Amino acid sequence: MAYVDHAFSITDEDIMMETSYTVNNKPPIKEIALAIALLVTGTLGIIIGSLMAYNHVGGDKAHGLFFAILGGILFIPGSYYTRIAYYAYKGYKGFSFSNIPPV
């Protein structure tokens, strides 16, 4: 017979705690809307900034690079959290709406 250390075993009292852990997998609308807004704004910033830098529209090349960099900074978190929301909506394993931080 194998030795079992009962000091670290789970009992029925541990399972029936007062504060039960429930998974709330309801989509957070504000957070998803913010993620999509960041994604769209970042994409537009990259496109417009690249066009401004290439064609020298709206000033010199530095203005276009500024908008492209700003668009990239907005695009990264927007695409990340939009991907998490999409995968959680589709029900992929390991993704849930609780992975999106509250606003």
Summary of the structure (lengths in Angstrom):
residues: 103
radius of gyration: 23.4
end to end distance: 53.8
largest distance: 81.2
contacts: 250
relative contact order: 0.18
helix: 65%
strand: 0%
